[in-house]
Amino acid sequence: MPDFDDILEHIGEFNLFQKRVFFLICLLSAAFAPIYVGVVFLGFIPEHRCWNPGVAELSSRCGWSLEEELNYTVPKGKTNKETLTSQCLRYNVNWNATDLSCTDPLEGLITHWDKSNLSLTTCQDGWVYDSSISSIFNLVCEDSWKLDVFQACVNAGFFIGSVNVGYIADRFGRKTSLLITSLITSISGVLVALAPNYLWSVIFRFLQGLVSKGCWTAGYILITEIVGPGYRRTVAILYQAAFTVGLLILDVVAYAIPHWRWLQLAITLPTFLLLLYYWCLPESPRWLISQGQNARAMEIVDDIAKKNGKMLPAQFEIIILEEGNEEEGHEKPSPSLTDLVKTPQMRKYTFILMYNWFTSAIMYQGLIMHLGIAAGNVYLDFFYSALVEFPAAIILIFTIERVGRRYPWAAANFVAGIACLAAAFTPDDMFWLKVTLACLGRMGITMAFEMVCFVNTELYPTFLRNLGVMVCSSLCDLGGIISPFVVYRLAEIWHELPLVVFTLVGLIAGGSVLLLPETRGRTLPETIEDVENFHQYHTSQLN
């Protein structure tokens, strides 16, 4: 009996119908980008200083310029041999006193013209800065860790929600899952923008994470299930490239709309248009067949053939998957978590894949967030680093079927790690070189991230494949939870320390990949025995 791939050979593997669906689903991938890394702009910490009651009135009475006001009323601190206005401390002075001089208001309070003798206090009355989520909720100084939590909670949502959304997609269909999660993602995004306080913003952000990654994954599954096997990996890579387009759009919108609430609304409201998928997208015929809904599947197949200008041969009028044509009494093996670590090769694959998912996430998100605290123009730096993801996709498309998976994957991790190390020790006055190295590291980890996505599916046997990908990729979300703490907290010790950490984890990841087998040209394993006997199996395949 023919399977669905045989049918696609006759009605078109990637013709007009699939291209239209692919374009529409790519909009979903682009819309996911602001959720994944939008904290770079939503939580950008602007220059700030303590708000001093009475200073504004004194400045107005004395006719000070802003420069004079800062010089007279804000303490200075030495950082990297540069004099910077203090962001977390202020003079313990009553600026409402009427005897303060306009020429030097602190003159009567200091000795030997040394302002360092004046006592300092914390910013008890708040701060002065431009609008971001950090400024609205005062996520600076001793409360700066709360910004880490704001980003970590969306990854915690990814971690918890992926399994549940995956169940919905398998139980009720790819299209149904996509529509439900799109609606919840859009509503929760609006609620984030309208959150009255920090706690509610975190709750709504978590809710957004709970469904948004599952929404992106449902789109990924749907598009790969309606194209032929010859186009599947290319489509998967380009789907992720659409995410990069979303990054560029986010950068432009964030530049045009600096206020974080309006920015959040600007990147969320258009996603309600994804609900039009109800009329524009088909259900996955593969899923319908797996559920025994052959009549509905045939309707979609006929529509695909018509849109592609093809004719479905008569022998394919009834679809029965080979996988469903099993002999009566033959039991399918039941997957379990213990299968992932029960045998030596399975154990090795599982631990290496888990670590590489973790590394890809912590480095990818970390490098993006590190841009937000760099000394350059955050919008230009973000734009340049996003652009390098396009060459990463092109390199993968032209190498994975020629060179293989293992060596490009390992090289990508090595490049990312070495670039981070070089950037960490590049002098600050060579900022252009630091940006170039950061972009190179971003390209490397983007390639590694895309590689782990589909190599994971090639290493596990069929009955264990979905469970294996689900378990291993959960470490990606764990890396995302940890990433903001690595970037923002370690940067307080030394600004480049996060890059050193990324170097270490990246080099280890590259070395671990070399311990995996090459999967190019390999028939996918069906059983754990196939995995354990891979060397002999692969040799026989080559011969």
N, C-alpha and C positions, 0 to 999 in steps of 0.2 A: 504494500500500500504506500502511496506517496505521502511524504511529509510536507510541511508548509514551505520549506526551502525549495522543494521541487516545484511547487506551484508558483513561487516567486520567479523562478527561471522563465516561466512562460508568460506571466502577466507583468513582469518588470521588477528588477531588484532595486533600482533607484531611479525611477522615471518621474514624470511630472507629478503624479499623486504623492509619492514619497518626498519629493523635493518641497512641495507646498507644505506638507505636514512638518517636515524638518524645519523649515523657516519659522513656522508658527511656534513650534516647541522651543526653538532657540531664543525666542522672546522671553520664555520662562526662565531659561538659564541666565540670560542677562539680568533679569529682575532679581535673581538670587544674590547677585554680587553685593548690593548695598547692605543686605542683611548680614552677609558673611564678614565683611571688612569695613562696613560703614562707620565703625567706631573711630576710625582715623580722623574723620571730619566731625562726626556727632560729638565725640568726646575730646576734640582738640583742645589742649590747655593753652589759652592765650597768655600773653604777658599780663601779669596782674600784680597788685600791691594792696596792702591793707587800707581799708576805708577808715579815715580818721574823722570823727565828729568835730565839726567846727572848722576844719581846714578849708572847705569850699567857701565859707563865709569870710574867713581871714584872707584867702586868695582874692576874693572879689573886692574886699575893702582895700587891699594893698595894690590891686591891679597887676598881680603876678601873671606871667605867662605860664604855660604848663611846665616848661623846663625849669623855671624858677621855683614853682610849687614843689616839684619833685626834689630839687636840690635842697630846699629848706626843710622839708617835712618828712622825707623818706630816708631811712638809714641805708647805708651802703654796705656791701659785703664783697669780699675778695673771692672770686671764683675763676680758676684758670687764668690768673693774672689779669683779669678784666674786672672793672668796677661795675657791678650790677645792682639795680635797685632790689632791696629785700622784698621777697614775695610772701613771707610768712611771719615777719616781725614788724613792729612799729615802735616809735618812741612813746614812752609812757608819759605823755605830756597832755595837759588840758589846753587844747587849742582854742577854747572859748574864752580864755582869760583875756581881759581887756588891755593888759599892760604889755602884750607881745609886740615886738618891733617889726616893722615891715621890711627893714633892711637886713635884719638877722634875728628872727624870732627866738632862737635858742641861745642868744648871747648871754643872758643872765643865768642860764641853767647849766653852763659847761665851765670847766676849768682848763686853763692853758690852751684854749682854742681846740680842745680835743673832744669831738662829739662822741667818741667811743666810751666816754665816762657816763653818758646818759643811760639810764635803765631802759630796757626794751620789754615789750610784752607781746603776746600773741594777737592775732587779728580777731579780737573779740566782737567787733561790730561788722564783720564781713570784709569783702574785697571789692576792688574796682577793676573791671575787665569787660571785654566784649562778650557777646552771647555764644555759649555752647552749653552742652549738657553739664559740663564741668563747672561752668560759671553759674548757671541757673540753680544748681543744687549744691554749689560750693564744694566740689570734689577736688580740692587742692590741699596742699600741706598735709596735716595729720589725717585728713580724710581722703587723700588721693587714692588709697587702696580701693575705695568704693567704685572708682572707674574701672578697675580690673574686674571687679565683680559684675559690673554692668555688661562687659564683653563675655566674661566666663559663663554667665547665666544662659546666653543664647547657645553656647556650645553644650552646656548641660542639657538644654532642651533638645539639641540634635541627638545627644547620647541616649536620652530616654525615649524620644519620639520615633526614632528610626525603626525600631522593632515594631511598634504599634502601627505606624503608617505602612510598613511593609506587609503586615498582616491584612490591613484593609485592601491594599493593592492586590494581594493574592486571593482574598476572599470575595471582594465586591468588584474588582476590575481596575485596570490602570486609569481609565478615563474618570471613573467615579472618584477614585482616590485623588486624582489630580485636581478635580473641581472642588472637592471638599476642602482640601488643604490650601488651595489658592484662596478660597473665600476666608478661611480662618487667618491665613497669613496677612491678607490685606486688612482685615478688621483689627487684628492685634497691632499691626503697624501704625494705624491711625491712633489707636489707644496709647501707644508709646508717645506719640507726638502730643497728646492731650493729657498725659500723666500729670497729676497735681503735685506729686512729690517723688523723691528718689525711690522709695519702696515700691510704689505702683509702677514706675518706669521699669524696674527690674522684673516685676511680676509679668508685665505685658511683654517685655523682651524675652523672657523665658517661654511664654506662650507662643511667641512668634517662632522661636527656635524649635519648639516641640513639633511643629508641622512643616516648616519651610524646607528643611533638608529632605524630608520625605516627599515633598512636592517636587523638588528638583530631581530626586531619584526616580519618581514615577514617570516624569518626562523622559529621563534617560532610558528607562526600560521600554517605554512605549515606542520610541523612535528606533531603538535597536531591534525591536521585535517585528517591525513591518518592512525592514530592508533586508536584502539578500546578504548571505555570509561574506561575499566579496567586498561589501561596502561597510560592514558593521564596525570595524575598528576605525575607519576613516570618519564615519559619522560620529562615533563616540568622542574622538579627539576634537572634531569641529564643534560638537555640542559644548565641550569645555572651553573652546575658543570663544564661543558666544558669551561665556561668563566674562572673558577678558573685555569684550565690547561693553559689557555692563560696567566694568571698572572705569573705562574711559568716560562713559556717560555720567557715572557718579562723580567723577573728578570735575567735569564741566559744570554740572548742576550745583555741586558744593561751592565752586568758585563764584557762581552767579547768585547763590542764596546762602550767605554765611550764617544766618540765624538757624539754630539747630532744629527748632520746632517746625519752621516752614520747610527746611530741608527734608526732614523726616516725612512730612506730608507730600512734598514734591516727588519723592522716590517711592511713595506708597500708593497714592491715589491712582496712578496709571495701571497698577497691577489688578485693579478691579476689572479692567478690560479682558483679563485672562479668562473671566467667566464666560466670554463668548466662545471659548473652546467647546462648550456644550453643543454648538451648532457647526463648529469648524473641524473638530477632530473625530476620528473613528475610535471605537474600542479596539484593543489589540486582538486580531483574529487568533493569534496563538493562545491567548488567555481564554477566549471563547471556546476554542477547540478543547483545551484542557478541562473545561467545565462541562463538556458535552453539548455545548450550544452550537452545533454544526450549522444549523439553518441560518442563524445570525451571522456566523463566520462567513458563510457562502455569500450572503448579501454584500458584505464588505469586500470580499474577494472580487465579486462581479463589478462592484463600483471601482475598485482599484484598476481592474482590467480595462474598464470603459474609459476612465480618465487617462490611462496610459496608452490608449489606442491599441490595446492588445485583445486577443481572443482566448478565452479559457478553453483548453481542449476538453472534449466530452468525458475523457476518462478521469478528469479531476472534479467532476461535478459533486462527488461526495468525498469529504476530507476525513481521513482517519490517520492520525499520527502513528508513526512506527512505534513510538514509546507506549502508545495505548493499545497496541496490538500484541500484547503479551499472552503467553499461553496461560490457560486457566490453571490456577493452583500455584503459579510462580509468584512468590512474594518479593516485593520491592524491599531493599534494605532500608531500615529506618535510621535516619541520622541522629546522632547524639553528640553532646559536647565532648565526651570522652574519646570519640573517634578522632578528634583533632589532635590529640596528644598520645594516642594509644601506642603507636608504632614509631620507630626512630625517625624515618623520613617525614612522616606527618608532623611529628613534634618539631622537627627542624623548620619545616615550611611555616608552621603556625607561628612560632616565636619570631622568626625573621620577618614575616609579613606584618605581624603586629607592631614590631619595632619600626618598620619602614612606614606604616600608616601614621604612627605617632610622630616620627621624625618629619614627614612631609607636612603635617598640619602645623606643628610647632614652629617649623622654619618658615613655612609659607605665610602664615598669619603674623609670625613674629617680625619678619622682614618688612611687611607692610606697616605694622604698628610702629616699628622703629623709625620709619620715615616721618611719622607724625611728631616725633620728638627730636628730629635732626635739626640742624641749624639753618638749613636752606629753605627754599620756597616749597612748602608741602604740596602745593598743587602741581607744580612742574615736576618735582621729584616723583610724585605718585604717577603722573602721566608717563614719564620716561620708563619707569619700572614696569608699568602695565604693558607698554608697547612691546617689550622684549618677550612677552608671552606668545606673541604671534610667531616669531622665529622658532620658539620652542615647539609649537604644534607642527610647523612645517618640517623641522628636523625629524620629529618622530614619524611623521607620515612617510618620509623617504628612507628611513633607516630600519624601522622595526621588522620589515619583511625582507630586507636585504642583509643587514648586519645581524639582526636578532634582537632579543629583548635584554639579555643580561648585561652585555658590555655597555650599551648606551645608557642603561639605567644606573649602573655603577658609576660610569663617567659623570653622569648628571649630578649625582650626590657628591662626588669628589670635587667637581667644579664649584658647586654651591658652597661646600665647606671651606675650600681654599680661598674663594672670593670673599667670604665673610671674614676670614682671618686677615687677609690683605687689607680689607677696608678698615678693620679695627685699628691697625697700626699705621694707616696712612695719615700724614699730618693734616691738621684742620685747614691749613692754608691751601691745601690741594683738594679743595672740596669737589671739583669736577671729577677727580680720580676716584674719590670715595663714592660718588654717585654712580660712576661707571662700574666699579666693582660690585656695588650693591645690586645694580641691574643684572650683572652677570650671574650673581648668586641667585637672584630672583628667577632668571631663565633656567638655571640648573634645577632648582627645587620644583619649578613648574613642570619640567619634563619628568622628574622623579615622581611627582604626584600623579601625573597622568599615566605613567607606566604601572604604578602599583595598582591602579584601578582595574586594569584589564588582565595583568599577569596573575593577580589573585584568582581570577576565575579559571585560568588555564592550569593551575597547579593542583586543584582539588578534584576528586572524583565526582561524577555527575550527581549522585544521590546526596553528597555532602556539600555541594558547591555553594548553594545559597546560604546555608548556615555558616560555612567557613568565611564567606565574604562579610556577612553580617557581624560575626564575632571579631574578625580582624579589623574591620573598618571602624569598629567602636573605639579603638585606640586613637583613631583620627580625632574624634570628638574629645577624648581625654587630653590630647595634645593641645586642642583649641582652648580647653578650660585652663590649662597651665600657662599657655603662651602669654597672656597679658601680664601675669605676675612675673614671668621671666623678664619681659621687656621693661616694664615700668619700675619694678622694684630693684632689679639689678642695675638699671641705668642710674639709680640714685647713688650707688656705690662708685661706679665708673660708667660713663656714658656708653662705652664700647664693649662692656662686659657681656651683654646679650649676644653680640656677634661672636665672641670667643666660645660661648656655650653652643651656639649654632654650628660653629666649626667642628667641635668635638662630636656632636650627635650626627652631623652630616658625614664625616669621615667614617665613623663606625657603621653608619647605614650603607655607605658605598662598599665597605669591606664585606658586610654581611650578604649583600646581593650576589657577590661572586661565589658564595656557597650554594646558591640555588642553581638548578639545572636550566639549560636553555630550552625554551618551549616553542621556538619557531619551527614550523613544519611538523610539530608533534600532534598525533591524534590525542584528543582529550582523554584522560584516564576515566574508566568507568567504575573501578573498585579501588579499595585501599591496597590490594595486592599489586595492581598496576603501578601505583605510586611507589611502593617499596621496591619493585623490580624494574624501576624506570631505566637504569643504565642498560640492562640487557634488552629491555623493551625498545628503548630509543635506538640502540645499535641495530636491532632487527628491522626497525622502521627505515633507517637510513640505507640498509642493504636491500 
